[in-house]
Amino acid sequence: MMKVLVTGASGNVGSYVTRELVKLKEPVVAAGTNIQKLSDLFGNQVETVYFDFQDKTTFDKALEGVDRVFLMRPPHLGKPEDLYPIIDAVKAHNIKLVTFLSLMGVENNPIPPHHKIEKYIEKLEIPYAHVRPGFFMQNLSGIHSTEIREENKIFIPAGRSKTSFIDAADIGLATAVLLHDPEKYKNTAHTITGPEALDYFEVAEILSKVTRRKITYTKPGYLKYRNYYIKKRGLDKAYVNVTVALYFMTRMGTAKEITNGFYELTYRKPRTFEEFSKDNLKYFT
Ligand SMILES: NC(=O)c1ccc[n+]([C@@H]2O[C@H](COP(=O)([O-])OP(=O)(O)OC[C@H]3O[C@@H](n4cnc5c(N)ncnc54)[C@H](OP(=O)(O)O)[C@@H]3O)[C@@H](O)[C@H]2O)c1
């Protein structure tokens, strides 16, 4: 039986893609630069392979016996061109479907790298199913949880805009459905979101309720946010710049749409932010 290669398998979405594929009895090759992390996560449920987007010599081994690929862009790889070598390698193999973890709205917005990456996959005529999710709930429990835990504040430059947050677990489930039926979903794109659009004042209210602490949305401007994340938090500049562009888009209203995409693929309702924060309380306390 041919295998599914999951890139970013230790990441927010890739880890759920892997788990959901295992539930569907698909043979998975979990890929990444940290094999130890992968075996800690999945034990012997999957094969693991050392794979580095920035080292072509790791591609052939990763693609051995594989006929479907979950492709993601590590956040620190800011240029679309960073993904072209692996896409070229995928083209050279007999791949039935590539599900690329893209971003809601990129079909109309050439600024985020995902736009060009989607186009490149299409240009090479690789059978594709683009997954275009809204913002992840995991942004709050992950990267932004430091300020929530230590200062009871949400420090994100999103103004008063609304976001239809989705749980990465739901993205993983929807993606596994696509990879499980490559013929059916060949050359399709799926915008998947959570069930409601919230502004960050509402997010703060839900987190306050769930944690029983007063958590405030401080609504920082772009410059304050950029300085803080680069200088104080020491995060990669390219990564922070991409997020600034994304929050700029968000303020233009590009993150608030609610779609039926998740239900159409899974026949389930997507999880709410309140359900998510209850299940992930440990990251906020
Ligand atoms: N956050 C959001 O709200 C949101 C919304 C829509 C779309 N997206 C998109 O989703 C993507 C991020 O997905 P995620 O949050 O699941 O990722 P993530 O949790 O940040 O994980 C990054 C993954 O990339 C792997 N990785 C890093 N450098 C690598 C390299 N050089 N070669 C191979 N693997 C490497 C890491 O594994 P190792 O450590 O093992 O290498 C890790 O598994 C981005 O493209 C982002 O734009 C995000």
The ligand as an SDF file (V2000), in Angstrom:
LIG
                    3D

 48 52  0  0  0  0  0  0  0  0999 V2000
   -1.4650   30.1180   12.4390 N   0  0  0  0  0  0  0  0  0  0  0  0
   -2.5070   30.3880   11.6930 C   0  0  0  0  0  0  0  0  0  0  0  0
   -3.4730   30.9870   12.1380 O   0  0  0  0  0  0  0  0  0  0  0  0
   -2.5230   29.9690   10.2660 C   0  0  0  0  0  0  0  0  0  0  0  0
   -3.6970   30.1120    9.5190 C   0  0  0  0  0  0  0  0  0  0  0  0
   -3.7090   29.6760    8.1840 C   0  0  0  0  0  0  0  0  0  0  0  0
   -2.5560   29.1320    7.6360 C   0  0  0  0  0  0  0  0  0  0  0  0
   -1.4360   29.0210    8.4020 N   0  0  0  0  0  0  0  0  0  0  0  0
   -0.2340   28.4480    7.8030 C   0  0  0  0  0  0  0  0  0  0  0  0
    0.0600   27.2080    8.4080 O   0  0  0  0  0  0  0  0  0  0  0  0
    1.4640   26.9720    8.3000 C   0  0  0  0  0  0  0  0  0  0  0  0
    2.0230   26.5620    9.6420 C   0  0  0  0  0  0  0  0  0  0  0  0
    1.4660   25.3440   10.0560 O   0  0  0  0  0  0  0  0  0  0  0  0
    1.5940   24.8330   11.5690 P   0  0  0  0  0  0  0  0  0  0  0  0
    1.0960   25.9090   12.4750 O   0  0  0  0  0  0  0  0  0  0  0  0
    0.9780   23.4980   11.6220 O   0  0  0  0  0  0  0  0  0  0  0  0
    3.1780   24.7380   11.7290 O   0  0  0  0  0  0  0  0  0  0  0  0
    4.0290   24.7640   13.1050 P   0  0  0  0  0  0  0  0  0  0  0  0
    3.2130   24.2110   14.2230 O   0  0  0  0  0  0  0  0  0  0  0  0
    4.6430   26.0900   13.2430 O   0  0  0  0  0  0  0  0  0  0  0  0
    5.1430   23.7020   12.8080 O   0  0  0  0  0  0  0  0  0  0  0  0
    6.2010   23.9090   11.9220 C   0  0  0  0  0  0  0  0  0  0  0  0
    6.6200   22.5530   11.4110 C   0  0  0  0  0  0  0  0  0  0  0  0
    7.5850   22.7270   10.3960 O   0  0  0  0  0  0  0  0  0  0  0  0
    8.6310   21.8020   10.5790 C   0  0  0  0  0  0  0  0  0  0  0  0
    9.8400   22.4100   10.0440 N   0  0  0  0  0  0  0  0  0  0  0  0
   10.4350   23.5680   10.4290 C   0  0  0  0  0  0  0  0  0  0  0  0
   11.5080   23.8110    9.6900 N   0  0  0  0  0  0  0  0  0  0  0  0
   11.6160   22.7810    8.8140 C   0  0  0  0  0  0  0  0  0  0  0  0
   12.5220   22.4700    7.7750 C   0  0  0  0  0  0  0  0  0  0  0  0
   13.5670   23.2630    7.4650 N   0  0  0  0  0  0  0  0  0  0  0  0
   12.3350   21.3320    7.0720 N   0  0  0  0  0  0  0  0  0  0  0  0
   11.3100   20.5110    7.3630 C   0  0  0  0  0  0  0  0  0  0  0  0
   10.4010   20.7600    8.3240 N   0  0  0  0  0  0  0  0  0  0  0  0
   10.5580   21.8900    9.0420 C   0  0  0  0  0  0  0  0  0  0  0  0
    8.7010   21.5610   12.0710 C   0  0  0  0  0  0  0  0  0  0  0  0
    9.1740   20.2530   12.3220 O   0  0  0  0  0  0  0  0  0  0  0  0
   10.6970   19.9480   12.7910 P   0  0  0  0  0  0  0  0  0  0  0  0
   10.9160   20.7750   14.0210 O   0  0  0  0  0  0  0  0  0  0  0  0
   10.7430   18.4940   13.0250 O   0  0  0  0  0  0  0  0  0  0  0  0
   11.5640   20.3490   11.6460 O   0  0  0  0  0  0  0  0  0  0  0  0
    7.2350   21.6600   12.4700 C   0  0  0  0  0  0  0  0  0  0  0  0
    6.5930   20.4150   12.4090 O   0  0  0  0  0  0  0  0  0  0  0  0
    2.0790   28.2680    7.7940 C   0  0  0  0  0  0  0  0  0  0  0  0
    2.3610   28.1860    6.4250 O   0  0  0  0  0  0  0  0  0  0  0  0
    1.0030   29.2660    8.0670 C   0  0  0  0  0  0  0  0  0  0  0  0
    1.0710   30.3740    7.2180 O   0  0  0  0  0  0  0  0  0  0  0  0
   -1.4070   29.4110    9.6880 C   0  0  0  0  0  0  0  0  0  0  0  0
  1  2  1  0
  2  3  2  0
  2  4  1  0
  4  5  1  0
  4 48  2  0
  5  6  2  0
  6  7  1  0
  7  8  2  0
  8  9  1  0
  8 48  1  0
  9 10  1  0
  9 46  1  0
 10 11  1  0
 11 12  1  0
 11 44  1  0
 12 13  1  0
 13 14  1  0
 14 15  2  0
 14 16  1  0
 14 17  1  0
 17 18  1  0
 18 19  2  0
 18 20  1  0
 18 21  1  0
 21 22  1  0
 22 23  1  0
 23 24  1  0
 23 42  1  0
 24 25  1  0
 25 26  1  0
 25 36  1  0
 26 27  1  0
 26 35  1  0
 27 28  2  0
 28 29  1  0
 29 30  1  0
 29 35  2  0
 30 31  1  0
 30 32  2  0
 32 33  1  0
 33 34  2  0
 34 35  1  0
 36 37  1  0
 36 42  1  0
 37 38  1  0
 38 39  2  0
 38 40  1  0
 38 41  1  0
 42 43  1  0
 44 45  1  0
 44 46  1  0
 46 47  1  0
M  CHG  2   8   1  16  -1
M  END
$$$$
